[in-house]
Amino acid sequence: MATTAIGVGVGGVLLGNSICFRKTRQLSISKTSLVSVSEIGFVTSQLSGIRISYNPPKPLSAPFSPALQPVIARRICPFTGKKANRANKVSFSNHKTKKLQFVNLQYKRVWWEAGKRYVKLRLSTKALKTIEKNGLDAVAKKAGIDLRKK
């Protein structure tokens, strides 16, 4: 007796003698049975009478666009790469809960000698000490920051 093996894609549903599916992975049928495929997406085995239908997903009339979110500045120093540290908050009873230790970020106007103007930056206090020691151009070049855009 010849067997029919049909690989049905994701979401196959058996309804009576027909199977509905969304995507076809493979169709393998034994040599003794014949298979006919019509243009509307039906695959029918002529010997067993099983009807398989393909319903393509309907396109949306308008693409979905999420609501606009406000831009929030990240708490990361662009010069040093410092970011928040995960730590434990320890109570008197030694109960530990997770907390974040944020970087000490400050808004600061720094004189840029090459541009002959002030540049307003948001940087950590550690980066501010480094800029005072090495100069703004050297620190910005090492961090890969273009000061002309600021």
DSSP file with accessible surface (Angstrom, degrees, kcal/mol):
  #  RESIDUE AA STRUCTURE BP1 BP2  ACC     N-H-->O    O-->H-N    N-H-->O    O-->H-N    TCO  KAPPA ALPHA  PHI   PSI    X-CA   Y-CA   Z-CA
    1    1 A M              0   0  232      0, 0.0     2,-0.3     0, 0.0     0, 0.0   0.000 360.0 360.0 360.0 132.9    0.0    0.0    0.0
    2    2 A A        -     0   0   49     28,-0.0     2,-0.3    30,-0.0     0, 0.0  -0.585 360.0-149.9 -83.1 138.1    1.4    3.4   -1.0
    3    3 A T        -     0   0  110     -2,-0.3    27,-0.7    30,-0.0     2,-0.5  -0.797   4.0-140.8-108.5 151.6    1.7    6.1    1.7
    4    4 A T  E     -A   29   0A  52     -2,-0.3     2,-0.5    25,-0.2    25,-0.2  -0.956  14.9-171.6-113.1 122.4    1.4    9.8    1.2
    5    5 A A  E     -A   28   0A  54     23,-0.7    23,-0.9    -2,-0.5     2,-0.5  -0.963   5.5-179.0-115.4 118.9    3.7   12.0    3.3
    6    6 A I  E     -A   27   0A  42     -2,-0.5     2,-0.7    21,-0.2    21,-0.2  -0.978  18.8-146.5-121.8 121.7    3.1   15.8    3.1
    7    7 A G  E     -A   26   0A  23     19,-0.8    19,-0.8    -2,-0.5    18,-0.4  -0.782  19.2-161.9 -87.4 114.4    5.3   18.2    5.0
    8    8 A V        -     0   0   49     -2,-0.7     4,-0.2    16,-0.1    16,-0.1  -0.808  11.4-129.4-101.0 139.3    3.1   21.1    6.1
    9    9 A G    >   -     0   0   10     14,-0.6     3,-0.7    -2,-0.4    15,-0.1   0.174  51.8 -41.4 -72.1-164.1    4.6   24.5    7.1
   10   10 A V  T 3  S+     0   0   96      1,-0.2    12,-1.2    11,-0.1    13,-0.6  -0.301 123.4  21.5 -65.2 133.6    4.1   26.5   10.2
   11   11 A G  T 3  S+     0   0   50      1,-0.2     2,-0.2    10,-0.1    -1,-0.2   0.824  76.1 174.5  84.4  31.1    0.5   26.7   11.4
   12   12 A G    <   -     0   0   42     -3,-0.7     2,-0.4    -4,-0.2     9,-0.2  -0.522   8.0-170.1 -73.5 135.8   -1.1   23.7    9.8
   13   13 A V  E     -B   20   0B  76      7,-2.5     7,-2.4    -2,-0.2     2,-0.6  -0.992  16.1-140.1-129.7 132.4   -4.7   23.0   10.8
   14   14 A L  E     +B   19   0B 124     -2,-0.4     2,-0.5     5,-0.2     5,-0.2  -0.828  22.7 175.4 -95.5 118.3   -6.7   19.8    9.9
   15   15 A L  E >   -B   18   0B 100      3,-3.4     3,-2.4    -2,-0.6     2,-0.4  -0.891  61.3 -64.1-123.8  99.0  -10.3   20.5    9.0
   16   16 A G  T 3  S-     0   0   67     -2,-0.5    -1,-0.0     1,-0.3     0, 0.0  -0.443 119.1 -14.7  63.2-117.9  -12.1   17.4    7.9
   17   17 A N  T 3  S+     0   0  129     -2,-0.4    34,-2.0    -3,-0.1     2,-0.4   0.352 127.0  76.8 -97.4   3.8  -10.3   16.2    4.7
   18   18 A S  E <   -Bc  15  51B  33     -3,-2.4    -3,-3.4    32,-0.2     2,-0.5  -0.902  61.8-153.0-119.8 149.2   -8.5   19.5    4.1
   19   19 A I  E     -Bc  14  52B  34     32,-1.8    34,-2.1    -2,-0.4     2,-0.4  -0.976   9.8-155.4-118.5 124.8   -5.4   21.0    5.8
   20   20 A C  E     +Bc  13  53B  31     -7,-2.4    -7,-2.5    -2,-0.5     2,-0.3  -0.852  22.4 164.6 -99.3 137.9   -4.9   24.8    5.8
   21   21 A F  E     - c   0  54B   9     32,-1.7    34,-1.2    -2,-0.4   -10,-0.1  -0.964  35.3-144.9-147.8 163.9   -1.4   26.1    6.2
   22   22 A R  S    S+     0   0  171    -12,-1.2     2,-0.4     1,-0.3   -11,-0.1   0.835  84.0  21.9 -99.6 -44.1    0.5   29.4    5.7
   23   23 A K        -     0   0  137    -13,-0.6   -14,-0.6    33,-0.1     2,-0.5  -0.988  69.5-139.2-129.7 139.4    3.9   28.4    4.4
   24   24 A T        +     0   0   68     -2,-0.4   -16,-0.1     1,-0.2     3,-0.1  -0.840  19.2 176.0 -99.3 127.7    4.9   25.2    2.6
   25   25 A R        -     0   0  175     -2,-0.5     2,-0.3   -18,-0.4    -1,-0.2   0.877  66.7 -18.2 -91.6 -54.2    8.2   23.6    3.5
   26   26 A Q  E     -A    7   0A 120    -19,-0.8   -19,-0.8     2,-0.0     2,-0.4  -0.995  46.3-155.3-153.7 151.3    8.2   20.5    1.4
   27   27 A L  E     +A    6   0A  74     -2,-0.3     2,-0.5   -21,-0.2   -21,-0.2  -0.975  20.2 170.3-127.2 114.4    5.7   18.2   -0.4
   28   28 A S  E     +A    5   0A  54    -23,-0.9   -23,-0.7    -2,-0.4     2,-0.4  -0.979   4.5 173.2-128.1 120.2    6.8   14.6   -0.9
   29   29 A I  E     -A    4   0A  41     -2,-0.5   -25,-0.2   -25,-0.2     6,-0.1  -0.956  36.7 -98.4-126.8 144.8    4.3   12.1   -2.2
   30   30 A S    >   -     0   0   35    -27,-0.7     3,-0.9    -2,-0.4    -1,-0.1  -0.069  36.1-107.1 -62.4 165.3    4.9    8.5   -3.2
   31   31 A K  T 3  S+     0   0  208      1,-0.2    -1,-0.1     3,-0.0   -29,-0.0   0.749 112.2  60.3 -68.5 -24.0    5.4    7.5   -6.8
   32   32 A T  T 3  S+     0   0   97    -29,-0.1     2,-0.3     2,-0.0    -1,-0.2   0.724  94.7  69.9 -81.9 -20.6    2.0    5.9   -7.3
   33   33 A S  S <  S-     0   0   12     -3,-0.9     2,-0.3   -30,-0.1    -4,-0.1  -0.710  72.7-137.3-100.9 151.8   -0.2    8.9   -6.5
   34   34 A L        -     0   0  110     -2,-0.3    12,-1.9     2,-0.0    13,-0.4  -0.827  12.5-156.4-105.1 145.2   -0.6   12.0   -8.6
   35   35 A V  E     -D   45   0B  61     -2,-0.3     2,-0.4    10,-0.2    10,-0.2  -0.965   5.1-167.6-123.5 134.7   -0.6   15.6   -7.3
   36   36 A S  E     -D   44   0B  50      8,-1.8     8,-2.0    -2,-0.4     2,-0.5  -0.979   4.1-160.6-123.0 137.1   -2.2   18.6   -8.9
   37   37 A V  E     -D   43   0B 104     -2,-0.4     6,-0.2     6,-0.2     2,-0.2  -0.965   9.2-156.6-116.8 122.7   -1.6   22.2   -7.9
   38   38 A S    >   -     0   0   54      4,-2.1     3,-1.2    -2,-0.5     4,-0.2  -0.489  29.5-108.2 -92.5 171.2   -4.1   24.9   -8.9
   39   39 A E  T 3  S+     0   0  202      1,-0.2    -1,-0.1    -2,-0.2    -2,-0.0   0.720 112.0  63.4 -73.6 -20.7   -3.3   28.6   -9.2
   40   40 A I  T 3  S-     0   0  125      2,-0.1    -1,-0.2    15,-0.0    14,-0.2   0.407 123.3 -93.5 -90.0   7.3   -5.3   29.6   -6.2
   41   41 A G  S <  S+     0   0   17     -3,-1.2    13,-1.2     1,-0.3     2,-0.4   0.750  77.2 137.6  97.8  22.6   -3.1   27.6   -3.8
   42   42 A F  E     - E   0  53B  42     11,-0.2    -4,-2.1    -4,-0.2     2,-0.5  -0.875  32.9-164.7-103.0 136.9   -4.8   24.2   -3.5
   43   43 A V  E     -DE  37  52B  13      9,-3.0     9,-2.9    -2,-0.4     2,-0.4  -0.985  14.3-176.4-115.5 123.2   -2.8   21.0   -3.5
   44   44 A T  E     -DE  36  51B  47     -8,-2.0    -8,-1.8    -2,-0.5     2,-0.5  -0.982  21.7-144.1-126.3 127.8   -5.1   17.9   -4.1
   45   45 A S  E  >  -D   35   0B   5      5,-1.8     4,-1.5    -2,-0.4   -10,-0.2  -0.796  10.8-153.5 -85.3 126.5   -4.0   14.3   -4.1
   46   46 A Q  T  4 S+     0   0  121    -12,-1.9    -1,-0.1    -2,-0.5   -11,-0.1   0.759  89.5  44.7 -76.4 -23.8   -6.1   12.5   -6.7
   47   47 A L  T  4 S+     0   0  121    -13,-0.4    -1,-0.2     1,-0.1   -12,-0.1   0.897 123.1  30.0 -87.0 -43.2   -5.9    9.1   -5.0
   48   48 A S  T  4 S-     0   0   59      2,-0.1    -2,-0.2     1,-0.0    -1,-0.1   0.695  93.7-133.2 -93.1 -19.3   -6.6   10.0   -1.3
   49   49 A G     <  +     0   0   44     -4,-1.5     2,-0.4     1,-0.3    -3,-0.1   0.662  49.1 152.7  78.7  14.9   -8.8   13.0   -1.8
   50   50 A I        -     0   0   56     -5,-0.2    -5,-1.8   -32,-0.0     2,-0.5  -0.652  30.6-154.7 -80.5 132.7   -7.0   15.2    0.7
   51   51 A R  E     -cE  18  44B 121    -34,-2.0   -32,-1.8    -2,-0.4     2,-0.5  -0.938   8.9-170.3-112.9 124.3   -7.3   18.9   -0.1
   52   52 A I  E     -cE  19  43B   2     -9,-2.9    -9,-3.0    -2,-0.5     2,-0.3  -0.960   7.7-163.2-116.6 127.0   -4.6   21.3    1.2
   53   53 A S  E     -cE  20  42B  10    -34,-2.1   -32,-1.7    -2,-0.5     2,-0.5  -0.836   9.6-152.4-114.0 149.7   -5.2   25.0    0.9
   54   54 A Y  E     -c   21   0B  82    -13,-1.2   -32,-0.2    -2,-0.3   -34,-0.1  -0.974   8.8-172.7-120.4 119.0   -2.7   27.9    1.1
   55   55 A N        -     0   0  100    -34,-1.2     3,-0.1    -2,-0.5   -14,-0.1  -0.914  17.7-144.9-112.1 104.7   -4.0   31.3    2.3
   56   56 A P        -     0   0   80      0, 0.0     2,-0.1     0, 0.0   -33,-0.1  -0.344  31.1 -95.9 -67.3 149.4   -1.4   34.0    1.9
   57   57 A P        -     0   0  100      0, 0.0   -35,-0.0     0, 0.0     0, 0.0  -0.400  39.5-117.8 -65.3 142.0   -1.4   36.7    4.6
   58   58 A K        -     0   0  192     -3,-0.1     2,-0.1    -2,-0.1    -3,-0.0  -0.636  27.6-119.0 -82.3 134.0   -3.3   39.9    3.7
   59   59 A P        -     0   0  127      0, 0.0     2,-0.2     0, 0.0    -1,-0.1  -0.416  28.6-111.8 -71.6 146.8   -1.2   43.1    3.5
   60   60 A L        -     0   0  136      1,-0.1     4,-0.0    -2,-0.1     0, 0.0  -0.494  15.2-133.0 -74.7 147.5   -2.1   45.9    5.8
   61   61 A S  S    S+     0   0  134      1,-0.2    -1,-0.1    -2,-0.2     0, 0.0   0.899  94.0  23.0 -69.8 -39.5   -3.6   49.0    4.3
   62   62 A A  S    S-     0   0   63     -3,-0.0    -1,-0.2     3,-0.0     3,-0.0  -0.991  91.9-111.5-126.8 136.3   -1.3   51.3    6.3
   63   63 A P        -     0   0  119      0, 0.0     2,-0.4     0, 0.0    -2,-0.0  -0.372  37.1-109.3 -66.4 145.0    2.0   50.3    7.8
   64   64 A F        -     0   0  176     -2,-0.0    -4,-0.0    -4,-0.0     0, 0.0  -0.574  36.4-174.8 -76.9 127.6    2.1   50.2   11.6
   65   65 A S        -     0   0   95     -2,-0.4     3,-0.1    -3,-0.0    -3,-0.0  -0.990  20.8-129.5-124.4 125.2    4.1   52.9   13.1
   66   66 A P        -     0   0   96      0, 0.0     3,-0.1     0, 0.0     2,-0.0  -0.303  38.3 -87.1 -69.3 158.4    4.7   53.0   16.9
   67   67 A A        -     0   0   81      1,-0.1     2,-0.2    -2,-0.0     0, 0.0  -0.328  53.3 -96.4 -63.0 145.6    4.0   56.2   18.8
   68   68 A L        -     0   0  173     -3,-0.1    -1,-0.1     1,-0.0    -3,-0.0  -0.467  38.5-150.3 -69.3 130.6    6.9   58.6   19.0
   69   69 A Q        -     0   0  156     -2,-0.2     2,-0.1    -3,-0.1    -1,-0.0  -0.797  21.9-107.3 -99.8 144.0    9.0   58.2   22.1
   70   70 A P        -     0   0  100      0, 0.0     2,-0.5     0, 0.0    -1,-0.0  -0.415  37.0-108.9 -68.1 146.7   10.9   61.1   23.6
   71   71 A V        -     0   0  149     -2,-0.1     2,-0.5     1,-0.0     0, 0.0  -0.668  35.4-162.8 -79.8 122.9   14.6   61.0   23.2
   72   72 A I        -     0   0  138     -2,-0.5     2,-0.2    -3,-0.0    -3,-0.0  -0.922  19.3-122.9-111.0 128.0   16.3   60.3   26.6
   73   73 A A        -     0   0   57     -2,-0.5     2,-0.1     1,-0.1    -2,-0.0  -0.504  30.2-122.3 -69.0 133.1   20.0   61.0   27.0
   74   74 A R        -     0   0  186     -2,-0.2     2,-1.6     1,-0.1    -1,-0.1  -0.455  15.8-120.4 -75.4 149.5   21.8   57.9   28.1
   75   75 A R  S    S+     0   0  130     -2,-0.1     2,-0.4     2,-0.1     9,-0.4  -0.423  75.1 114.7 -88.9  60.3   23.7   58.0   31.4
   76   76 A I        -     0   0   50     -2,-1.6     7,-0.2     7,-0.1    -2,-0.1  -0.998  67.5-125.4-130.3 134.9   27.1   57.2   29.7
   77   77 A C     >  -     0   0    0      5,-2.1     4,-1.9    -2,-0.4    46,-0.1  -0.676  14.8-153.1 -78.5 124.0   30.1   59.5   29.5
   78   78 A P  T  4 S+     0   0   59      0, 0.0    -1,-0.1     0, 0.0    45,-0.1   0.767  90.8  48.1 -71.3 -21.8   31.1   59.8   25.8
   79   79 A F  T  4 S+     0   0   19      1,-0.1    44,-0.1     3,-0.1    66,-0.0   0.900 126.8  20.0 -85.5 -44.3   34.7   60.6   26.7
   80   80 A T  T  4 S-     0   0   59      2,-0.1    -1,-0.1    63,-0.0    43,-0.0   0.646  93.1-128.4-101.1 -18.3   35.5   57.8   29.2
   81   81 A G     <  +     0   0   47     -4,-1.9     2,-0.1     1,-0.2    -2,-0.0   0.592  50.2 159.4  79.1  10.9   32.8   55.3   28.4
   82   82 A K        +     0   0   96     -5,-0.1    -5,-2.1    -6,-0.0     2,-0.3  -0.416  11.3 170.7 -67.9 140.9   31.8   55.1   32.0
   83   83 A K        -     0   0  144     -7,-0.2    -7,-0.1    -2,-0.1    18,-0.1  -0.852  39.9 -53.6-142.0 179.3   28.3   53.8   32.7
   84   84 A A        -     0   0   35     -9,-0.4     2,-0.4    -2,-0.3    18,-0.2  -0.193  48.8-138.7 -61.9 144.8   26.1   52.7   35.6
   85   85 A N  E     -F  101   0C  90     16,-2.4    16,-2.9    -3,-0.0     2,-0.4  -0.867  11.3-129.3-106.2 134.2   27.4   50.0   37.9
   86   86 A R  E     +F  100   0C 186     -2,-0.4     2,-0.3    14,-0.2    14,-0.2  -0.711  42.4 159.3 -81.6 130.6   25.2   47.2   39.2
   87   87 A A  E     -F   99   0C  19     12,-2.8    12,-2.6    -2,-0.4     2,-0.4  -0.881  38.8-105.9-144.0 172.1   25.4   47.0   43.0
   88   88 A N  E     -F   98   0C  73     -2,-0.3     2,-0.7    10,-0.2    10,-0.2  -0.874  17.9-144.3-103.9 136.5   23.6   45.6   46.0
   89   89 A K  E     -F   97   0C 128      8,-3.8     8,-2.0    -2,-0.4     2,-0.6  -0.910  23.2-156.4 -95.3 118.1   21.8   47.8   48.5
   90   90 A V  E     -F   96   0C  79     -2,-0.7     6,-0.2     6,-0.2     2,-0.1  -0.870   4.1-155.8-105.0 122.4   22.4   46.1   51.9
   91   91 A S    >   -     0   0   53      4,-1.9     3,-1.8    -2,-0.6    -1,-0.0  -0.254  37.2 -94.7 -85.0 178.2   19.9   46.8   54.7
   92   92 A F  T 3  S+     0   0  218      1,-0.3    -1,-0.1     2,-0.1    -2,-0.0   0.853 128.3  53.8 -62.6 -33.8   20.6   46.5   58.4
   93   93 A S  T 3  S-     0   0   95      2,-0.1    -1,-0.3     1,-0.0     3,-0.1   0.285 121.3-110.5 -84.9  12.4   19.2   43.0   58.3
   94   94 A N    <   +     0   0  102     -3,-1.8     2,-0.5     1,-0.2    -2,-0.1   0.723  65.2 154.9  65.5  25.4   21.7   42.2   55.5
   95   95 A H        -     0   0  117      1,-0.0    -4,-1.9     2,-0.0     2,-0.5  -0.739  32.8-146.9 -82.8 125.4   18.9   41.9   52.9
   96   96 A K  E     +F   90   0C 104     -2,-0.5     2,-0.3    -6,-0.2    -6,-0.2  -0.837  20.7 175.6-103.6 127.9   20.4   42.6   49.5
   97   97 A T  E     -F   89   0C  62     -8,-2.0    -8,-3.8    -2,-0.5     2,-0.1  -0.950  34.6-105.3-125.5 149.1   18.4   44.3   46.7
   98   98 A K  E     +F   88   0C 149     -2,-0.3     2,-0.3   -10,-0.2   -10,-0.2  -0.434  44.1 164.4 -74.1 143.7   19.8   45.4   43.3
   99   99 A K  E     -F   87   0C  91    -12,-2.6   -12,-2.8    -2,-0.1     2,-0.4  -0.961  31.8-119.3-149.8 165.0   20.4   49.0   42.6
  100  100 A L  E     -F   86   0C  80     -2,-0.3     2,-0.7   -14,-0.2   -14,-0.2  -0.925  10.4-152.0-110.2 134.5   22.3   51.1   40.0
  101  101 A Q  E     -F   85   0C  90    -16,-2.9   -16,-2.4    -2,-0.4     2,-0.1  -0.915  26.3-150.1-103.0 106.8   25.2   53.4   40.9
  102  102 A F        -     0   0  100     -2,-0.7     2,-0.2   -18,-0.2   -26,-0.1  -0.362  17.2-101.5 -80.1 158.9   25.1   56.1   38.2
  103  103 A V        -     0   0   27    -28,-0.4     2,-1.9     1,-0.1    -1,-0.1  -0.474  35.1-110.8 -75.1 147.3   28.0   58.1   36.8
  104  104 A N        -     0   0   89     -2,-0.2    21,-1.3     2,-0.0     2,-0.4  -0.581  49.0-179.7 -81.2  82.4   28.4   61.6   38.0
  105  105 A L  E     -G  124   0D  25     -2,-1.9     2,-0.3    19,-0.2    19,-0.2  -0.705   4.3-176.2 -90.0 137.8   27.5   63.3   34.8
  106  106 A Q  E     -G  123   0D  94     17,-2.9    17,-2.3    -2,-0.4     2,-0.5  -0.967  28.3-125.4-131.9 144.6   27.6   67.1   34.6
  107  107 A Y  E     +G  122   0D 148     -2,-0.3     2,-0.4    15,-0.2    15,-0.2  -0.817  43.4 172.6 -84.6 127.5   26.7   69.6   31.9
  108  108 A K  E     -G  121   0D  99     13,-3.2    13,-3.0    -2,-0.5     2,-0.6  -0.999  35.4-136.9-144.3 135.8   29.7   71.8   31.4
  109  109 A R  E     -G  120   0D 151     -2,-0.4     2,-0.4    11,-0.2    11,-0.2  -0.848  30.4-171.1 -89.2 120.1   30.8   74.5   29.0
  110  110 A V  E     -G  119   0D  17      9,-2.9     9,-2.8    -2,-0.6     2,-0.4  -0.930  24.7-118.5-116.9 135.2   34.4   73.8   28.0
  111  111 A W  E     -G  118   0D 109     -2,-0.4     2,-0.7     7,-0.2     7,-0.2  -0.592  22.7-154.1 -73.7 125.0   36.7   76.2   26.1
  112  112 A W  E  >> -G  117   0D  25      5,-3.0     5,-1.5    -2,-0.4     4,-0.9  -0.891   5.1-165.8-103.5 109.0   37.8   74.6   22.8
  113  113 A E  T  45S+     0   0  112     -2,-0.7     3,-0.3     1,-0.2    -1,-0.2   0.883  84.6  50.5 -66.2 -40.1   41.1   76.3   21.8
  114  114 A A  T  45S+     0   0   67      1,-0.2    -1,-0.2     2,-0.1    -2,-0.0   0.869 117.7  39.5 -69.2 -34.3   41.1   75.0   18.2
  115  115 A G  T  45S-     0   0   30      2,-0.2    -1,-0.2    -3,-0.0    -2,-0.2   0.526 100.9-134.4 -91.1  -7.7   37.6   76.2   17.5
  116  116 A K  T  <5S+     0   0  137     -4,-0.9     2,-0.3    -3,-0.3    -3,-0.2   0.891  72.5  85.4  54.8  43.6   38.0   79.4   19.4
  117  117 A R  E   <S-G  112   0D  91     -5,-1.5    -5,-3.0    -7,-0.1     2,-0.3  -0.978  83.3 -90.7-159.1 167.9   34.6   78.9   21.2
  118  118 A Y  E     -G  111   0D 114     -2,-0.3     2,-0.4    -7,-0.2    -7,-0.2  -0.650  32.3-155.9 -83.7 145.8   32.9   77.2   24.1
  119  119 A V  E     -G  110   0D   1     -9,-2.8    -9,-2.9    -2,-0.3     2,-0.6  -0.990  11.1-139.0-122.7 127.3   31.5   73.7   23.6
  120  120 A K  E     +G  109   0D 146     -2,-0.4     2,-0.3   -11,-0.2   -11,-0.2  -0.787  33.1 174.2 -89.4 121.8   28.7   72.5   25.9
  121  121 A L  E     -G  108   0D   5    -13,-3.0   -13,-3.2    -2,-0.6     2,-0.6  -0.888  34.7-140.8-127.6 154.1   29.3   68.9   26.9
  122  122 A R  E     +G  107   0D  71     -2,-0.3     2,-0.3   -15,-0.2   -15,-0.2  -0.948  47.6 147.8-112.7 106.7   27.7   66.3   29.2
  123  123 A L  E     -G  106   0D   2    -17,-2.3   -17,-2.9    -2,-0.6     2,-0.1  -0.910  47.5 -98.9-140.1 162.7   30.6   64.5   30.7
  124  124 A S  E  >  -G  105   0D   2     -2,-0.3     4,-1.9   -19,-0.2   -19,-0.2  -0.379  34.6-114.7 -78.8 161.6   31.7   62.8   33.9
  125  125 A T  H  > S+     0   0   57    -21,-1.3     4,-1.9     1,-0.2     5,-0.1   0.832 118.4  57.4 -67.0 -29.8   33.8   64.5   36.5
  126  126 A K  H  > S+     0   0  116      2,-0.2     4,-2.0     1,-0.2    -1,-0.2   0.917 106.8  48.3 -64.4 -41.2   36.6   62.0   35.8
  127  127 A A  H  > S+     0   0    0      1,-0.2     4,-2.6     2,-0.2    -2,-0.2   0.868 107.4  56.4 -67.2 -34.7   36.5   63.1   32.1
  128  128 A L  H  X S+     0   0   39     -4,-1.9     4,-2.2     2,-0.2    -1,-0.2   0.923 107.9  47.3 -63.4 -41.5   36.6   66.7   33.2
  129  129 A K  H  X S+     0   0  149     -4,-1.9     4,-1.6     1,-0.2    -2,-0.2   0.891 111.9  51.0 -65.6 -37.6   39.8   66.1   35.2
  130  130 A T  H  X S+     0   0   42     -4,-2.0     4,-3.1     2,-0.2     5,-0.4   0.894 109.1  50.6 -67.3 -38.2   41.3   64.3   32.2
  131  131 A I  H  X S+     0   0   11     -4,-2.6     4,-2.2     1,-0.2    -2,-0.2   0.905 109.2  51.4 -65.9 -40.0   40.4   67.2   29.9
  132  132 A E  H  < S+     0   0  150     -4,-2.2    -1,-0.2    -5,-0.2    -2,-0.2   0.863 116.9  40.8 -64.2 -33.0   42.1   69.6   32.3
  133  133 A K  H  < S+     0   0  176     -4,-1.6    -2,-0.2    -5,-0.2    -1,-0.2   0.936 131.5  19.7 -80.5 -48.2   45.2   67.4   32.3
  134  134 A N  H  < S-     0   0   93     -4,-3.1     4,-0.3     1,-0.1    -3,-0.2   0.596 108.4-107.3-102.1 -17.4   45.5   66.4   28.6
  135  135 A G     X  -     0   0   30     -4,-2.2     4,-1.8    -5,-0.4     5,-0.2   0.081  26.1 -92.4  98.5 149.9   43.5   69.1   26.8
  136  136 A L  H  > S+     0   0   13    -25,-0.2     4,-2.6     1,-0.2     5,-0.3   0.892 120.2  53.7 -66.3 -41.4   40.1   68.8   25.1
  137  137 A D  H  > S+     0   0   76      1,-0.2     4,-2.3     2,-0.2    -1,-0.2   0.921 110.0  46.6 -62.1 -44.1   41.5   68.1   21.6
  138  138 A A  H  > S+     0   0   55     -4,-0.3     4,-2.1     2,-0.2    -1,-0.2   0.922 114.9  45.4 -66.3 -42.8   43.5   65.1   22.7
  139  139 A V  H  X S+     0   0   15     -4,-1.8     4,-2.0     1,-0.2    -2,-0.2   0.912 114.5  48.2 -68.8 -41.1   40.7   63.5   24.8
  140  140 A A  H  X>S+     0   0    3     -4,-2.6     5,-2.7     2,-0.2     4,-1.0   0.890 111.5  50.5 -66.7 -38.5   38.1   64.0   22.1
  141  141 A K  H  <5S+     0   0  179     -4,-2.3     3,-0.4    -5,-0.3    -1,-0.2   0.916 110.5  49.1 -65.4 -41.1   40.4   62.5   19.5
  142  142 A K  H  <5S+     0   0  193     -4,-2.1    -2,-0.2     1,-0.2    -1,-0.2   0.880 114.6  45.0 -66.5 -35.6   41.1   59.5   21.6
  143  143 A A  H  <5S-     0   0   39     -4,-2.0    -1,-0.2    -5,-0.2    -2,-0.2   0.585 112.8-119.6 -83.5 -11.7   37.4   59.0   22.2
  144  144 A G  T  <5 +     0   0   68     -4,-1.0     2,-0.5    -3,-0.4    -3,-0.2   0.839  59.8 150.5  77.1  34.8   36.5   59.6   18.5
  145  145 A I      < -     0   0   33     -5,-2.7     2,-0.8    -6,-0.1    -1,-0.3  -0.864  42.1-142.3-105.4 130.7   34.3   62.6   19.1
  146  146 A D    >   -     0   0   57     -2,-0.5     3,-1.0     1,-0.1     4,-0.2  -0.826  10.8-167.3 -91.6 110.5   34.0   65.3   16.5
  147  147 A L  G >  S+     0   0    7     -2,-0.8     3,-1.0     1,-0.2    -1,-0.1   0.682  79.1  73.3 -74.6 -16.0   33.8   68.6   18.4
  148  148 A R  G 3  S+     0   0  182      1,-0.2    -1,-0.2    -3,-0.1    -2,-0.0   0.772  95.0  53.4 -67.6 -24.7   32.6   70.6   15.3
  149  149 A K  G <         0   0  180     -3,-1.0    -1,-0.2     0, 0.0    -2,-0.2   0.568 360.0 360.0 -84.9  -9.6   29.2   68.9   15.6
  150  150 A K    <         0   0  109     -3,-1.0   -29,-0.1    -4,-0.2    -3,-0.0  -0.563 360.0 360.0 -91.2 360.0   28.8   70.0   19.2
